[in-house]
Amino acid sequence: MSTRTIANHQPLPADEFEISSVALADVVTALSYALDITEGQPAGHSTKSCLISMRIAREIGLPTSAQSALFYGTLLKDAGCSSNAAKVCSLFGADDREIKQSFKIHDLTHPGRALSYMVRNVAPGKSLRARAAKLISLVAQPSAGKQLIQTRCSRGADIARKLGFSRDAAAAVRTLDEHWNGHGEPDGLAGEQIPLLGRIACLAQTVEVYFSTYGLIAALDVAQARSKTWFDPDLVAALQSFRNDTTFWQTVDQPDARAALSEYEPAEKRMSVDDDRLDAISEGFADVIDAKSPWTCKHSFGVADGLVAILGQLGYSDEQRRYWRRAALLHDIGKLGVSNLILDKPDRLTHDEFQQMKRHVDYTRQILELVPCFRGFAADAAAHHEKLDGSGYSLGLTEHQLSLESKALCVADIFDALSAKRPYRKNHLPLDQVLEIMSGEAGSKICPVSFEALKMHLETQGSLHRVGPSVELACETKTSTGENPLPVRES
C-alpha cells in the first residue's frame, strides 16, 4: 500500500485495495497475539495452546469438523479477556495483565490458596494499611471471581460467533474454565457435561503456560496432578502418550509457531477471507479493544465513523473507505497491552507511565504487520498520534512523512476523544468547543485538509453516524476531578 503526503491527496485507485487470497487461519492466528498480551502472556501463547489442542485431538481421533472448531476455538479462547480487565485492576489495585498471567499458574479453587494469593498480590507497592484495606474489600466480594470468569467467557463466546465461527467453537471458548470435578466456572459443569472441545482447550492452555514457564516435565506433572479434578483423565492420558515426542515439543518451544500450526488445521476445512469476513473480524476485535476500558467502550467505532466521513468528503470510493475503516477499527489494538492502571488513571500520568502508554502504537504496528491483509495499513494505523510538527509519538514523524490517511485518522481520533468522557475529564465537550480546540491545532499539529473535511461533513450531515459495537460492553459511568480537555495521553 503506497502512502501520500498532504500535497497529493487524491484517492488511491480501487485496484490497490483488492484482497489477495488470504487464509482465515493466518488472520486469526496473527490477531491472537493481541489476546496474548491482554492476558499478560508471551506472544504466541494462544498459537502454542492450539498446537497442543490439535495434537491431543489427533491422539483421540477427533472428527475433522470438530477439529476445525477446536482449532479456532483455542485460538480465540481469550477473546473475552479484555472485558474484565478494568474490574481485575480495580479489585486487586494491581496491573491487570500481571494478575491475569498469574491466574493461569495458580490453582485458586482452594479457599486457603485463594486467600494466600490475594494477600500476596493486592495493591503491590502500596502501604500496609492500603493493602489491608484492598484485601478486606476483595474478601468482602466472594462472588467477584465467578463474575470475572462469567464475563470473560460469555463475551468471548459472543465474539467468536460474531466472527462467524461455529457454535462448537464458541462453546469451547465459553467452557474454557470449567473443571472435570464441577468446581470450575462459569456454570459449574462436571465431567462430560463440559463440551469435549472446552475440556481439550482447558488442558492445552494450562500445559502451554507451565511448559513455557517451567518446562515440559513440570507441565506434564501438573496435568497429571489435576487429572480427575481439573482435567478429563482420558485427555490427560492422550497428552502423556506423546510426552516423548521431542520433535513436537521442540516445535512448541520455538519463538514463532505459526508456520507449524498451519499443518494442524484440517485441510478440507481451510477457509479464505473475503471483504465481509474481514469487516466482521475487524469489528469483532474492535469490540475486544473497546472492552478494555469503560472510558473507551465505543471509541474504535467512533474513530471509524469519523475516518469514513472525512474520506468521503475527500472523494474516496466506498471500497476505499471500507478498507480504511478496518484500519480505524484496529488502530488501538495495541492498547490491549497497556495496563488499566494507566488507561483508567484519573490523574496525570508519570513519565514512566506515559512511556508505557506510548508503547501501544508500537504494539499496534507489530500486531497488524503480522496479518497479511492488514499489513498495508499497519504503519498508518500506528501513526494516529503523530503530529505534523514532529511532536507526536512514537516515531516523531513530520508532515511529509505521513500519509493523508494517517493524518485523517489522527483527526478522527482526536475528535472522538474530545467528544467523549475520559478518566481525566469529567464530561464530554460540546461540539463547538471540540472544533475550537482542534481549530487551534489545524495546520500546525493536525491536518487542515482532514479537519476541513470533518467540519464539512458535520455541517452537511449534522453529526457522525455512530453505530457502536455490536457486543454489549460494560460502559460504566465514572467521574473524575481531572479537567484536561486535550487528549494528551490517549484517545
Secondary structure by P-SEA (a helix, b strand, c coil): cccccccccccccccccccccccaaaaaaaaaaaaaaaaccccaaaaaaaaaaaaaaaaacccaaaaaaaaaaaaacccccccaaaaaaaaccccaaaaaaaaaccccccaaaaaaaaaacccccccaaaaaaaaaaaaaccaaaaaaaaaaaaaaaaaaaaacccaaaaaaaaaccccccccccccccccccccaaaaaaaaaaaaaaaaacccaaaaaaaaaaaccccccaaaaaaaaccccaaaaaaaaacccaaaaaaaacccccbbbbcaaaaaaaaaaaaaaaaaccccccaaaaaaaaaaaaaaaaacccaaaaaaaaaaaacccccccccccccccccccccaaaaaaaaaaaaaaaaaaaaccccccaaaaaaaccccccccccccccccccccaaaaaaaaaaaaaaaacccccccccccaaaaaaaaaaaccccccaaaaaaaaaaaaaccccccccccccccbbbbbbccccccccccc
